[in-house]
Amino acid sequence: MTFKDVAVRNFKGSIRKYVSFFLCNSVSILFLFIYSTLLFNKDLKSSPKVSEVISKVMVIPNVVLIVFCVIFINYSYSVFIKGRKREYGIFMNLGMSLNDIRKLIVLENVVIGFISIALGIIAGTVFSRLFFMITASVLEVKELKFSLGIKPYIFTLGIYLSVFFLSIIITMLSTRSFDIINLLKASRISGRNRLSKPYVGILGLVTIIGALVLLCIYFRGDGEVLLKCTIALIIGIYLFMLQAGQLVTFLIGKNKERYNRNILLITNIKNKFDQTNKILFIITLMIIVIVFISGFYLKLILSAESTATKTNPFHVAFILEEGKNEIKSEAIEKIIKASNNEVSGHKSIEFIESNGELIVSEKNINQAFNSSFSVDKGNYLSLHQVEALDEKGKAEEYNREKNLKHTGILSEFKLKDIVFKLYFNSPGYRFNDLMIVNDEDYEKIREYSDIKKGSIELYNFNDWKKTQELVYNLNKAFREYNKSLKLNLEDKSYVLTASRIGTYNENNQGAKAMSLS
């Protein structure tokens, strides 16, 4: 009997094992491909009706999927190889060499990998359009165009082949320790955890708790915060699951009498954990994604409108300043007119910038908001535009402002008081802190040569939910004008719009896009 005959007979005899392993690989490729088509879709990134945050948010399910596929493929592969070890032992007992075993492993896996890729890619190509249509419907943007480029194929094949070949290489290296007796007993031997430290499990538990606490405190629909917490959560769960058996043994083992009395039960529990920690991790990860994070998305969707209204008193706000966004008013009016959404209100507040500080006069802000600020000469009011701050937070802000050293002409001014109230949207958060000064002081500062003059433009429309295209076109015009400037991260947001529809879509569309994962 030739090597080829052995391989063919072996395949026929183990068809069930091959099919299950093949399906695991194909399903992984299918989901990787489907989500990559969304990740690399140009229309999803550039459509004026889709929030800019969507492209960042769509990275998260791909990260989760990559981790899932790495573990799932690796686990299914290890189960497949472990189930075959007894057969390898029989072959070696019948005279097959270790090189022949290696050839058999490579041949089997190359065939399975090739067929899995073919089926997974074909199925992904067929179903990706349906999934894209569902995504467009969920986001309530039916104008999105489906497209298939080369990137989703490269991305999917790159991830899958990296994991698959790494698993084969590890198996090839492990064949050096193959011997007939251990191979024949492989199915009855408990899996061995190379990293057997209970403190690793405790570290994983602390990481899980820390990620959940940070998510609850800092998550406000920000994709970056969610991504970092998700990665930390995945790492924490993996470390905890990896050492769960050892951790149970460690905790129970502190009581020697109880440990000795239940040693068989404890050993059995530890072995079961060690054998199933990877599949438990996969199941736990799925529960976390489906239940916990989906709960966050549901909360964001339900509160999207109220949050957007609360944090954006005006529908659209943007700055026009010397050196930044110096677009003529005629061009702005043209963009607004093209949106076919009638303006119901417009306020313009002049400000000046000195050494990074934004300053307004008491007259300008009082006229805009019917307020009654009054500031003596040589003093200033600090306006902190925050939604809500407890007394402790206000005290900390007061101490910080009191100890703050202003430079240049502003060093002569003294703090009169701090006002905590949200009056208008803040592009890039720089307008969260404003200095309000006396009218005469304002005119005096305004005459200095290093002062930059500008205005904050505040607009309301008849229907703010139809301003997404307007916001997109304004941001496009601002980016085009400022493309030659070297802006830091804060200024890149400062020169764009702050809009109610932007906040609404970040929460609503972002959460809906993530709920599809």
Buried (B, 14 or more C-beta within 10 A) or exposed (E): EEEEEBBEEBBEEBEEBBEEBBBBBBBBBBBBBBBBBBBBBEBBBEBBBBBBBBBBBBBBBBEBBBBBBBBBBBBBBBBBBBBBBBBBBEBBEEEBEEEBBBBBBEBBBEBBBEBBBEBBBBBBBEBBBEBBEEBBEEBEBEEBEBBBEEBBBEBBBEBBEEBBEBBBEEBEEEBEEBEEEEBBEBEEEEBEBEEBBBEBBBBBBEBBEBBBEBBEEEBEBBBEBBBBBBBBBBBBBBBBBBBBBBBBBBEBBEEEEEBEEBEEEBEEBBEBBBBBBBBBBBEBBEEBBEEEBBEBBEBBBEBBBEBBBBBBBBBBBBBBBEEBBEBEEEEBEEBBEEBEBEBEEEBEBBBBBBEEBBBBBBEBBBEBBEBEBEBEEEBBBBBBBBEEEEEEEBEEBBEEBEEEEBEEBBEEBEBBBBBBEBBBBBBBEBBEBBBBBBBEBBEEBBEEEEBEEBBBBBBBBEEBBBBBBBBBBBBBBBEEBBEEEEBEEEBEBBBBBBBBBBBBBBBBBBBBBBBBB
